[in-house]
Amino acid sequence: MKKLYVANDLIEARLLDGILHSRGIGSVVKNESLQGGLGELPFVEIWPEVWVTDLKDWDIAIAVLEAFGNKRDLRDWICQFCKETNPGSFQSCWSCGEQIGE
């Protein structure tokens, strides 16, 4: 096993773990049960970590991580049809359902 990523929170760790699993890459989230120790334990010791279980998947996992990081940096966008603001990670408008660029 090899540590791939240290997440900001458990939601982020679980999201990346799910993406890896959907691509057939074995992974586990560590420090999941330590979240209740916040305040009692040093916070850097309880951050959730995503580990790849089989090193043969390492290169693919790195590519998935890079794509995951790029999606988090996308800027919000305004729908050209209904003028609602959407998170950068959305491919269609949350309000009217129109796709980006249609």
N, C-alpha and C positions, 0 to 999 in steps of 0.2 A: 504494500500500500504506500501511497505517496500523497502528501497534502497538496491539493490543487489551489485552494482559496480559503481565505479567512473573511467571513461575511460580517456585515454591519449588524445584522439581526437574524433571527431564526427564519423569518419569512424569506429573506434573500437567499439564505442557505438552502432552504427547502425548494425554492424555485429553481435554482441552479441544479440541485440534485435531481429534480424531476425532469429537467431538460436533458441531463446526461442519461438518465434511465430511458427516456424516449428515444435516444439515439443508440441504445443498446450498450451503453457504457456503465459498468458496475461502479457504484459510488456509495459512500456512507456520510452521514452528517455526524460529526463528533461534537461534544460539549452541549448537546441538546438538553440534557437534564440538569446542567449546571446553571441555567438561566435563573433559577430560583435563588441562587446564591449571590445575586447582585447586591452589593453593599457589604457583604460578608467576605467575599473573595475579590482579589484584584480583577478589575474588569477585563484586562488584557488576557487573563487566564480563562475566561468563560465565553469569549467570542465563539460563535459557531464556526466550525471548520468543515469544508467539503474535501473528502479524500477519495481518490481514485483507487479502486481495489485491485485492478490488474494493470501492470505497467505497460502491457502491449497496447492499451488504449490511451496512453499518455498523450501522444501527439494529437489525436482527435479531440481529447478532452481540453487541451490547450486551445485548439481552434474554437471549440464551443464556448470556452471562457472568454475569448476575445470578442466573439459575436455578442455574448451576454453583456459584456462591459460596454460595447458600442451602443447597444440598445438603451442602456441606462442613461446615456449622455444625450439622447435625442431631445430636441426642443419641442415645446408645445406648439400646436398648429391650430389655425382657425378654419373651420369648415367653410368652403366657398358657397355652400347652399343655405345653411341655417345660421351661420356665423357663430356657432358655439366653439368654445376653446376645448381642445382635446389634448391629452398627454401625448408626448412624442412617441411613445411606444405603441399607440393605437394606429391601426391601419385603416380603420373606418370610424366615422363619427359616432360617438356614444349616443347622440341625440336623434339623428335622422338616418344613420346607417350608411351614408354615402362613403365610398372608398376614396382614399387619397388619389388625386390625379384624374378622377373620372369626370 
